Amino acid sequence: MKSQKTLSQDEITEFRKTVYHHWEYYGRDLPWRKTDNPYNIIVSEIMLQQTQVARVITKYEEFITTFPDIESLARAPLQQVLTVWHGLGYNRRALSLRKMAEEIVTLHDGRIPNNVTLLKTLPGIGNATAHAVCAFAFNQPVIFIETNIRTVFIHHFFSTKGAVNDSDMLPLITQTLDSRNPRRWYNALMDYGASLKKGYPNPGRKSAHYKRQSPFKGSRRQVRGAVLSTLVESISIAKDELAAALPFDKELIHSVLSQLEREELIVVKNGVLFIA
């Protein structure tokens, strides 16, 4: 198919047939696809941010078992939430998820909003996540894009072009959307995109929005993870003792501790660190 802003009905039909054919034979059996419960969906969407599906599956099931609804998550101590979250990384997402639960309980009577505008007012919910929740939890024909969807559209419509902008793809995503069942369509698209990455040099790298993740070893992310892992296991520890125990630059450790305190992930009392 050639790159163009307007597709013929035959091209749309052929494209959908390709995507759904892959879905029929190779669609992934993922636990969050077995429910349309908005809470379960929003937990999965937050977990899947910057994290591979295989790592999320076990943690998702453990999280839903421990916190089966929005009210139980809102009541839970952050220490418990981080303990369950441990291993996923990006612990800030766990804090945002718990704050989100508190806001939904207090401001929305425990009901997760079913529109993009309200969802985007919640902690940790950006534009793409808000649209994904509307599609997967409420089966709304919203338009959104993420890495696997980019891969599909670049592969089919922009294979000879570099630095493809989302604005180039969005008209095609709009035209090809299966508005009768957007939940099924987006699941099929994302699985097809994940498969394309295995069979071709990743087409998503041609996106103008593609960013190679920085090395983990020695990064602030590694130090943040080490600090929070230590606190989850020990509950509290003296600031100087922690700095001496971790194999990182002391100045970097203290910088990370200050950042974590500003983010309200930890508190410091009389030189002792605690999960907030």
ABEGO torsion letter per residue (X at the ends): XBBBABBBAAAAAAAAAAAAAAAAAABBBBAAAABABAAAAAAAAAAABGBBAAAAAAAAAAAAAABABAAAAAABBAAAAAAAABGAEGAAAAAAAAAAAAAAAAAAGGBBBABAAAAAABBGBBAAAAAAAAAAAAGBBBBBBBAAAAAAAAAAAAAABBGBBAAAAAAAAAAABBAABAAAAAAAAAAAAAAAAAABBBAAAABAABBBBBBABGBAAAAAAAAAAAAAAAGBBBAAAAAAABBBBAAAAAAAAAAAAAAGABBBBGGBBBBX
